[in-house]
């Protein structure tokens, strides 16, 4: 390692398994990695500043910088940078193998982990179909690793490499929340490999000595999810000091609301271990980055429209906490206000440009992030259909008004023209079937089967 190459500052939040990759790599390589303290970095505050975005344009964490002017914003890239020759692989073959396992963890393990773990943390709605699919994927992952490690101590070569560090970190939440005693039993070689790593001093220097494998798999906590979801809708997120600016017609009322929210937001920022759950999701590839800029208050684009009899907040609550087929969908059709609300179908115009499914999901996530102030008056289910290198995006949107909502504000017009939009008649049976399909995350589109979905609420 070149002089001072591994000396730098890492920006992250406590408990971020992605940041652990660089921290553990630095323990092995001897890199001097400093974690930015509260005086230099506050999640969802510092990373929205112009100064931060100039260095790290995604606004994501972890992020790294050093005195030589190097700025990196992806966890695997940072871990690679602070590693030494042993960790990266001493030969071209070993380097390729290390990269192979890092890619495998990112593309296969992390999506399954998010689907299984985040509902248990209360930061993602439980979906039975997705849960069962992810359980099958996890068993396939564990079987693959178990077979591979049957005659090996480490993933690449005879010593720890970045492959072991990255994949172990990708498995941390799964072993802590999902992979219990019964599930571990068929995969002894994976368990042996994982236990070997987390008990090494370099891992414990970062994870601490109190990391434990779970005894019984956690379950979806509907109450916790309802609490966190409610806080997010009111401009707070459990576990992180965050206030999202909300449009309002009554400035005085908005100031009072903000003052009331500031206190619990600060309390949520206390470093209690369980309250860091929402922060973990903040960097989940996927599933959930909040990197939109603070903006001055402005007039609500829907202010001049007639009020709707559809209580959007109540519908979202039912959709989030009740069974979709038997509760949420009947509620929607019983209360839909066709005079003051409209239903739209959208389809991505350039499916030939889409490659990896996780990248397609990130595209949808970015679309949602730039529509924050539309949330109060809209709901959507966006679905990714197909598989890697053969996928597309389509979705159902519901909002107040009869015209395209994106035209109401220039802030909402970044992504929408990448989609073809069609207004649907709520009285047509075909519309009801299509809406039900997308709300349930089922079926197919243009010959491609449903793969993953994202909800805008």
Order of alpha helices (4+ residues) and beta strands (2+ residues): beta-alpha-beta-alpha-beta-beta-alpha-alpha-alpha-alpha-alpha-alpha-alpha-alpha-alpha-alpha-alpha-alpha-alpha-alpha-beta-alpha-beta-beta-beta-alpha-beta-beta
